[in-house]
Amino acid sequence: MKPIIAPSVLSADFANLQRDVTMINESQADWFHVDIMDGVFVPNISFGLPVCAAINKHAKKPLDVHLMIVQPEKYIEAFKEAGAAYISVHAEACTHLHRVIQQIHAAGCKAGVAINPHTPVNVLENVLNDIDLVCIMSVNPGFGGQQFITRTYEKIKQLNKMREEAKANFLIEIDGGVSDKNAKQLLDLGANVLVAGNFVFNSKDPQATIASLKSLG
Ligand SMILES: O=C(CO)[C@@H](O)[C@H](O)COP(=O)(O)O
């Protein structure tokens, strides 16, 4: 199966956002990865609902919204309204994770769960058949352009095995430090979705870079 490529808008030029949205529209990318940061769950603030809605107005591909915020349950319906197709919440930010997954589905979105680098994949054991996507963070969330954490390889292997054993259907997404140096190995181990920010937007030819990731797998 060809990988799903989701360029991370966090690395776009916010002063030329429409230009960068058009670039993704015209590329082989599959989704827009939209990072929402609140300055509490992560030590950075990115942007919020109005910018998400503005991206959605011009995007011709699904928005994959990654909520790096505390109390994400307060904002699920609002992000659905702002155009989210997928909404991922952090396992670490949800006291009632299963309830939030239900809430995302009730809003009409696909439900994802993200886990930080220190969080073991087995925290997902009891929701494997309830989710559409697992986002394995391969950097500590908060910033683009960080170095890939190699322990991620083992986590993909473990999660892929859990997925097979549970006969579950969720996608495995890798987020952080994805590049030509690790993409093939990530896909070979069972990843389905590659999020890439810095590698795409800081390359000479972002569309060619997206095409090179798409050609793997
Ligand atoms: O969620 C995050 C960071 O918290 C990511 O989506 C980054 O935006 C990925 O950027 P690169 O590591 O690919 O530059």
The ligand as a Gaussian input file, in Angstrom:
#p B3LYP/6-31G(d) Opt

LIG

0 1
 O        3.468000      17.748000      16.046000
 C        4.532000      18.104000      15.640000
 C        5.510000      18.735000      16.543000
 O        4.946000      18.801000      17.797000
 C        4.888000      17.780000      14.254000
 O        3.757000      17.649000      13.411000
 C        5.909000      18.627000      13.590000
 O        5.320000      19.714000      12.933000
 C        6.645000      17.780000      12.602000
 O        7.639000      18.560000      12.079000
 P        9.022000      17.952000      11.597000
 O        9.647000      17.254000      12.776000
 O        8.699000      17.026000      10.465000
 O        9.772000      19.172000      11.156000

